[in-house]
Amino acid sequence: MYAVRIPAYDLKRIPALGLRDGPVRRAFGGRWPDAVAQRAITTLQINIGKMCNLACHHCHVEAGPNRTEIMDWPTMEKIVGWLKLYKDELGIEVVDLTGGAPEMNPHFHELVIAVRALGLRHRPLQPDDPAGAGVRGYGRVPDRAQVEVSASLPCYLEDNVDKQRGRGVYGGSIKALQMLNGLGYGQDGTGLKLDLVYNPVGYGLPPGTRTARSRL
């Protein structure tokens, strides 16, 4: 069990924040805990670079084509070595690779193969390369059944996507998704998982999965 201690100062401030009788307190059974405990770390997320084919204004890491900060292979080897030592003790089951566009890192495929060799599932986040160069590389990854793809698509409407990410991005993203479909991702019976992450423009929540899927 891994516990994060909550400083006494923070506990004393909770009533002042107006949370004394709120849903947070009720979630703890009517009393504030002395510690918040994490039973296991099941997912390890790794940012392998800020290079991206897009330059979205809303990007929280300010990724873009001109960003040169990417993780080198020696650093990746150290992470793989750390996983070998501690993945079982910590209970890590999934490795998320993110960026930027993680597939633009020249060592992306080697890292995927190394993670898979450890028996871990791998989930690359935000593969939104309109040119499809990075997407085509997924076909070179052995044992793809344990590689899950989470692709960022702001909306199912072309106008909304292009307003948020730039003219022509929607068409390129659809082509990239079709390439993934061609590799078996998102197809029934293949076991290759493809998730689309919906980022609504403006305020509000996205529709349910069934509704969004019917409109795409």
N, C-alpha and C positions, 0 to 999 in steps of 0.2 A: 504494500500500500504506500502510495506517495502522497504526502499531505503538504498543502500550502498553508502556512500559518497566516492568519489575519491579524494585523497589529491591533492592539487594544485601542489605539487612538481611532482607528477606522470604525471599530465596533461602537465606540461611544458616540461617534458622529451620526450613526444610522438614524436615530430618532429625529435628529435635526434635519435630516434629508426628507422627512415626511414619509418614511417607510415603516414606522413603528407598527401599524396595524394593516399594512398592505399585503398584496399577494406574495411578495418575496418572503415576508415573515411566515405567512401561512404555509408556504412551500416547505419551510423548515419545521413544521409541526408546532408553530406557535412560539418558538424560542430561537435565538440566534446561536449558531454553532461557534465553537472555539476554533474550528479549522474546516477548510473545504478539502475533501479528499478525492484524489483521482486514483481509481483502482488500477488502470492500465493505460498506457499510451499505445493505442492501436494503429494510429496513422502518423507517419512522419512526412511533413511537407518540406520540400527543398526547392528554393528559388535558384535556378542555375543560370540566370542572366537577365539583363534588362533589354537585350536586343529584341526588337519586334518589328514585323513588317508594317505595323500600323502605329499611329501616334495619336491615340485618343485623349481628348482633353480631360476626361473623367478618370483616367488611369491613375491609381493610387501610388504606383511605383514610377510613374512618368517614363514608361518604356517607349521605345521608338527605334526607327531604322538607324539613327545616328548614335545610339547608346552602344558603347563598346565593352561595358562591364559584363563579362561572362565568366562562369566558373571553369577553371582549367581541369585537365584530367588528373593531375596529381592530387588536387583537392577532392575530386570525386572518389579517387582511390582510398583516401583517408576516411571518407564517409562510408564507403562500402566495407572497409575494415572495421569501423565502429559498429556497423550493423551486424557483422559477423559475431562480434563479441557480446552485444547487448540486446539484439532483437528478441531473443527468447525470454530473457529476464524481464524486459519491459513489456512484452506482449505485442510488439509491432507486427502488424499483418499487411499493411498497405503503405506504399511510398508514393506520395503525390509529387510530381515534378511540375513546377510552374515557372513563370518568368514575369515579364516578357513573353515571347513565344518560345517555349522550351525546346521545340524541335529545331530551332535555328542555331542552337548551340552545336558546334561541330562534333562534340563528344556525346550527344544525346543518345544515339543508338547503342553505343558501348555501355553507357550507364544503365540503360534499360535491360540489356542482356545480363549485366553484372547483378542487377537487382533480382532478376528472374532466377538466376543461378542460386540465389539464396532461398528460393522457395517463397518469395514475397510477391503479392500482387502489386502491379504498377499502374498508376493512374496519371497520365499526363494531362495537365490542365491548360485550357485556353489555346488549343491548336487552331488558330484562325488564319492561316496563311492562304490568302486568296490565290497565289500562284500555284499552290499545291505541291511545291517542292518538298516541304517537310512532311506533308501528308503521305506522299508516295513512299517515303522511307519506311512507313509502318509495315509495308509488305516484306521488308528485309528482316524484321524482328522475328526470331523463332518463338514458337509456343505463344502465339498472339492471344490465345484464349484467356491468358491471365493478364492481359494488358487492356485496361479500360480507358476510354477516351471521353473526357468532359470538354466539350467545345462551347466557347462563348459566342452566342448569337443574340444580340440585344432585343430583337423582335422578329416576328414572322413576316412583317411588312417591309418591303424594299425601301419605301420612303423613310420610315423611322430609322432603319439601320444606316442608310446613307447620310441622314442628318446627324447621327451620332458619331459615325466613324469615317465618313468621307464618301464622295461619289464613286460608285462602282464596287464598293466593298461587299454589298449584299450579293451581287452576282458572283463575285469571286468566292465568297464563303459557301454559296450553294454548290459551286463546282467542287470545292474542297470536300464538302460533305458527301457529294456523289462519288468522289474518289474513295472515300472511306467506306461507303456502301458497297462499292465494287470490290473492296478487300474483304467484305463480309461484315463490317461493323454495322450494328443496328439492324441486322437481318435475322429473321426468325430461324432458329435451329443452328446458328453458328456459334453461339456462346460468346460472341464478341460484342461487348457492351459499348454503346454510344449514347452519352447524355448531352443534352443541349441546355446551357445555362442562360436563362432569360433575364435580361436587364432592362426593365421598362424605362422609357424616356420620361423624365419629369417625376412628379409625385404619384404614388399609388402602387398597388401590388399587381403582379401579373395574373392572368387567368389560370384556371386549373390546367393540369397536364392534358387531360382529354380535350378540352376546348382548344388549347393552343395547337395540339397535334392536328386537329381537324382543319385548322386554318392555314397550316403550313403547306 
